[in-house]
Amino acid sequence: MAGDAEAAQRLLPADWPHLKASRLLPLDDLTWHLQFHAAKKPGGPLLFLLHGTGSSAHSWSDLIDPLTDFADVLAVDLPGHGFTRGGQSRLMRLPAMAEALQQLLGHLQCTGHVVMVGHSAGAALAIEWALRFAKQNPGLALTRIVGLNPSLVPPPLLYTTMLGPVVAPIATSAAMTGMLAFIAANTGMVDQLLDSTGSKIPEAHRRLYRYLFTQPNHVQGAMEFMAGADLPALLSRARSLTTPTSFLIGTQDAWVKEEPLKNVIRASFPAAAVTTWTGGHLLHEERPADVARFIQTIVLTA
């Protein structure tokens, strides 16, 4: 897999999960942080893992070993997140981020069967990419989208129409994100945020989130991505999606509530398969082995 391993090891903390697989890949005004894991046996599909807002490729770390039993795995830090650098503000919209993913896949010359696995906003991004680009890649066949606790419920109308345009420029300013990073480093804010997801994740993962939220670039990227999500625009085109789609929903998800999400899925993705499990918004981090088996079952029986 293309990329600079030595540069990645200089940038990332020495104890970052799967550091040996990390690469930095400059591409136009972005430098991607990606991790590629080859399947233990060749011939399987490529799983392209897309994390959610405020996270990074680390969130998949406990799934890598079981996933490579049957597939190659590519995990990236999305623009504005983790250790991917550059192009921040202009890329914090789903269409622009989908274009960046398309450019990355083209540069890496990805071919064969691909399954996009997205958590939270990563699922929305996978759908956006599929709607725009799935049929534009000779040699690449998107066989399925797997959405884990997909962030497909639009914000309240009051935020979308009134507060969003006012709050977003303040929340995403350099001064504000620097302040939030300082607060995160010196208070229990990140742990409170993680607790609010309804998931109980390992302390090792909590420590990684604490580190990320001391980085102003990561805080700014997360805030801009959250502020820039235009879910109504995505959902208005969702019925034209032809890629088979499976959703896994945590019944204790306090961020994306089960019933409103199911209503959206019924209305916009009527052919999608929906599975519900006990767990919160970070279901794949609290039940990684189970989620890996879920993905494997879907991929191998599709």
C-alpha positions in Angstrom: 0.0 0.0 0.0 1.4 3.4 -1.1 2.4 5.9 1.6 5.2 6.9 3.9 5.6 4.7 6.9 8.5 6.5 8.5 6.6 9.9 8.4 3.6 8.2 10.0 5.8 6.8 12.8 7.2 10.3 13.4 3.7 11.9 13.6 1.7 9.3 15.5 2.2 8.4 19.2 4.4 5.4 19.6 1.6 3.3 21.2 -1.1 4.1 18.6 -3.0 1.0 17.5 -1.6 -0.8 14.5 1.1 1.8 14.1 3.2 -0.5 11.8 0.4 -0.4 9.3 0.2 3.4 9.2 1.1 5.4 6.2 0.9 9.1 5.3 -0.1 9.7 1.7 0.1 13.2 0.2 -2.6 13.8 -2.4 -3.2 17.3 -3.7 -3.7 19.5 -0.6 -4.5 16.5 1.7 -2.1 14.2 3.5 -4.1 11.1 4.3 -3.4 8.9 7.3 -4.3 5.3 6.3 -3.8 1.8 7.6 -3.9 -1.2 5.2 -4.2 -4.7 6.5 -3.8 -7.6 4.1 -6.1 -10.6 4.4 -4.6 -13.7 5.9 -5.7 -15.5 2.8 -5.9 -13.8 -0.6 -9.1 -13.6 -2.7 -11.5 -11.8 -0.5 -13.1 -8.3 -0.9 -11.7 -5.0 0.3 -13.4 -3.6 3.4 -13.1 0.2 3.4 -13.7 1.4 7.0 -15.1 4.9 7.5 -15.2 6.2 11.1 -17.7 8.7 12.5 -17.5 12.4 13.5 -14.8 13.0 16.2 -13.2 9.6 15.8 -10.4 8.1 13.8 -9.2 4.8 12.3 -8.3 3.8 15.9 -12.0 3.0 16.5 -11.7 -0.1 14.3 -8.5 -1.4 15.9 -10.1 -4.3 17.8 -11.9 -5.5 14.6 -8.9 -5.7 12.4 -7.7 -9.2 13.3 -11.1 -10.9 12.8 -11.9 -8.9 9.6 -8.6 -9.9 8.0 -9.7 -13.6 8.3 -11.7 -13.0 5.2 -10.9 -9.6 3.7 -8.3 -6.9 3.0 -9.0 -3.9 5.2 -8.4 -0.2 4.6 -9.0 2.2 7.4 -8.5 6.0 7.0 -8.7 9.1 9.1 -11.2 11.3 7.4 -10.2 14.8 6.5 -10.1 17.0 9.6 -9.8 14.0 11.8 -7.0 12.1 13.5 -3.7 12.4 11.6 -5.1 13.4 8.2 -4.0 16.9 7.4 -5.0 19.7 5.0 -8.0 20.9 3.1 -10.0 21.1 6.3 -12.8 23.6 5.9 -13.5 23.1 2.2 -13.8 19.3 2.8 -16.2 19.3 5.7 -19.3 18.7 3.6 -20.4 15.2 2.5 -20.2 15.9 -1.2 -16.6 17.3 -1.0 -15.5 14.5 1.3 -17.0 11.9 -1.0 -14.9 13.5 -3.9 -11.8 13.2 -1.7 -12.5 9.5 -1.1 -13.0 9.0 -4.8 -9.6 10.6 -5.5 -8.0 8.4 -2.9 -9.5 5.2 -4.2 -8.4 6.2 -7.7 -4.9 6.9 -6.6 -4.7 3.6 -4.8 -6.0 1.9 -7.9 -8.5 -0.1 -5.8 -10.2 -2.8 -7.9 -12.4 -5.9 -7.3 -15.2 -6.2 -4.8 -15.4 -3.5 -2.2 -17.6 -3.3 0.9 -17.9 0.1 2.6 -18.4 -0.1 6.3 -19.3 3.2 7.9 -20.0 4.1 11.5 -22.3 7.0 12.3 -21.5 9.9 9.9 -19.1 7.5 8.1 -22.2 5.5 7.0 -23.7 8.8 5.6 -20.4 9.4 3.8 -20.4 5.9 2.3 -23.9 6.5 0.9 -22.9 9.9 -0.5 -19.9 8.3 -2.2 -22.1 5.5 -3.6 -24.7 7.8 -5.0 -22.0 9.9 -6.7 -19.3 7.6 -7.7 -20.1 3.8 -7.4 -20.7 3.5 -11.1 -17.8 5.6 -12.2 -15.0 3.2 -11.3 -14.1 0.6 -13.9 -12.8 -2.5 -12.2 -14.2 -1.6 -8.8 -17.5 -3.2 -7.7 -19.2 -1.8 -4.6 -21.1 -4.9 -3.4 -22.6 -3.6 -0.2 -22.7 -0.8 2.3 -22.8 -1.7 6.0 -23.9 1.1 8.3 -23.3 0.9 12.0 -25.5 3.2 14.1 -25.8 5.4 11.0 -26.1 9.1 11.6 -29.1 9.6 9.3 -31.5 11.5 11.6 -31.4 15.2 10.7 -30.8 17.8 13.4 -34.0 19.5 14.7 -35.5 21.9 12.3 -34.8 24.8 14.7 -31.0 24.1 14.5 -31.0 23.5 10.8 -32.9 26.7 9.9 -31.9 29.1 12.6 -29.1 28.2 15.0 -26.8 26.3 12.6 -25.7 29.2 10.5 -25.0 31.2 13.7 -23.3 28.5 15.8 -21.2 26.9 13.2 -18.8 29.8 12.5 -18.2 30.3 16.2 -17.8 26.7 17.1 -15.4 26.0 14.3 -13.2 29.1 14.8 -9.6 28.6 15.6 -10.0 30.3 19.0 -12.9 28.2 20.0 -11.4 24.9 18.9 -8.2 25.7 20.7 -10.1 26.5 23.8 -12.1 23.2 23.5 -8.9 21.3 23.1 -7.5 22.9 26.2 -10.6 22.1 28.2 -10.6 18.5 26.9 -7.0 18.1 28.1 -7.7 19.4 31.6 -11.2 18.2 32.5 -13.3 15.1 32.2 -15.2 16.5 29.2 -14.1 13.6 26.8 -15.2 10.9 29.2 -18.5 12.6 29.7 -18.9 12.8 26.0 -18.1 9.1 25.6 -20.5 8.2 28.5 -23.3 10.1 26.7 -23.1 7.7 23.7 -24.7 4.9 25.8 -21.7 2.7 25.1 -19.2 1.3 27.6 -15.9 1.2 25.8 -12.5 0.0 27.0 -10.2 2.3 28.9 -7.6 1.9 26.1 -10.0 3.5 23.6 -11.0 6.2 26.0 -7.3 7.2 26.3 -7.1 7.5 22.5 -10.1 9.8 22.4 -8.7 11.9 25.1 -5.5 12.3 23.1 -7.4 13.2 19.9 -9.4 15.9 21.6 -6.3 17.6 22.9 -5.4 18.3 19.2 -7.0 21.5 17.9 -7.0 20.3 14.3 -9.0 17.3 15.3 -11.5 19.3 17.4 -11.9 21.8 14.5 -12.5 19.0 12.0 -15.1 17.3 14.2 -17.0 20.5 14.8 -16.9 21.5 11.1 -18.0 18.1 9.9 -20.9 18.1 12.4 -21.9 21.6 11.6 -21.7 21.0 7.8 -23.7 17.8 7.6 -26.7 18.3 5.2 -28.6 15.1 5.9 -31.9 16.3 4.3 -30.1 16.7 1.0 -28.6 13.2 1.3 -31.9 11.6 2.2 -33.7 13.4 -0.6 -31.6 11.3 -3.0 -31.5 8.1 -1.0 -34.1 6.1 -2.9 -31.9 6.2 -6.0 -29.3 4.2 -4.1 -28.9 0.8 -5.8 -26.2 -0.7 -3.6 -27.5 -3.3 -1.2 -27.4 -1.8 2.3 -27.4 -3.3 5.8 -27.8 -1.3 9.0 -26.9 -2.3 12.5 -28.6 -0.2 15.3 -27.8 -0.2 19.0 -30.9 0.0 21.0 -29.2 2.1 23.8 -27.8 4.6 21.3 -28.3 7.9 23.0 -27.0 10.0 20.1 -29.0 8.5 17.2 -32.3 7.3 18.7 -33.6 3.9 17.5 -37.2 4.7 16.6 -36.5 8.0 14.7 -33.7 6.3 12.8 -35.9 3.3 11.9 -38.5 5.7 10.6 -35.9 7.4 8.4 -34.6 4.1 7.1 -38.1 2.9 6.3 -38.8 6.1 4.4 -35.5 6.5 2.5 -34.0 3.0 2.4 -37.0 0.7 2.1 -34.9 -2.2 0.8 -32.3 -2.0 3.5 -31.8 -4.8 6.0 -32.0 -3.6 9.6 -30.7 -5.4 12.6 -30.9 -4.2 16.2 -28.6 -5.2 19.1 -28.2 -4.2 22.7 -25.5 -1.5 22.8 -24.9 2.2 22.4 -23.6 4.5 19.7 -20.1 3.0 19.8 -21.4 -0.5 19.4 -18.4 -1.6 17.3 -16.0 -0.6 20.1 -17.9 -2.2 22.9 -18.7 -5.5 21.0 -15.9 -5.6 18.3 -15.8 -9.4 17.9 -19.6 -9.6 17.5 -19.6 -6.7 15.0 -16.8 -8.3 13.0 -18.8 -11.6 12.8 -21.9 -9.5 11.7 -19.9 -7.9 8.9 -18.4 -11.3 7.9 -21.8 -13.0 7.7 -23.2 -10.2 5.5 -20.1 -10.1 3.2 -19.9 -13.9 2.8 -23.6 -14.5 2.2 -24.2 -11.5 0.0 
